């Protein structure tokens, strides 16, 4: 699985992207359902899989779930 993090960080910045991904990982740890089918029990891995699959869209200000 390939992550195109460089494309995202040039638009919103590394710090902002990291904060958004951490927020989503915390949501998963608090019981939010995953947006994709995954075999991983690791919330961080799940967040990256959601991002790579296009189910987790990151914009300038908001995380949107499609």
C-alpha positions in Angstrom: 0.0 0.0 0.0 1.5 3.4 -1.0 0.8 6.6 1.0 1.2 9.9 -0.8 1.9 11.9 2.3 4.2 14.3 0.5 1.2 15.5 -1.6 -0.9 16.1 1.5 1.8 17.8 3.5 2.6 20.4 0.9 -1.0 21.6 1.0 -1.7 21.5 4.7 1.6 20.9 6.4 3.1 18.0 8.3 2.0 19.2 11.8 -1.6 19.8 10.7 -1.8 16.4 9.0 -0.3 14.6 12.0 -2.8 16.3 14.4 -5.7 15.2 12.1 -4.5 11.6 11.9 -4.0 11.5 15.7 -7.5 12.8 16.2 -9.0 10.1 14.0 -6.9 7.4 15.7 -8.3 8.5 19.0 -11.8 8.3 17.6 -11.1 4.7 16.7 -9.7 3.9 20.1 -12.9 5.4 21.6 -15.0 3.0 19.6 -15.8 4.8 16.4 -16.3 2.3 13.5 -13.6 2.0 10.9 -14.5 3.4 7.5 -13.0 0.4 5.7 -12.8 -3.3 6.2 -9.4 -4.1 7.8 -7.7 -7.0 9.5 -5.6 -4.6 11.6 -6.5 -4.0 15.3 -4.0 -1.1 15.4 -5.9 2.2 15.1 -2.9 4.0 13.6 -2.6 1.4 10.8 -6.4 1.7 10.3 -6.2 5.5 9.9 -3.4 5.1 7.3 -5.5 2.5 5.4 -8.5 4.8 5.5 -6.5 7.6 4.2 -4.9 5.5 1.4 -8.3 4.1 0.4 -9.8 7.5 -0.1 -12.4 7.0 2.6 -10.8 9.6 4.8 -10.5 12.9 3.1 -8.4 15.6 4.6 -9.1 19.2 3.7 -7.6 22.5 4.9 -9.7 22.6 8.0 -11.8 19.5 8.3 -11.7 15.7 8.2 -14.6 14.5 6.1 -15.9 11.0 6.0 -17.3 9.9 2.6 
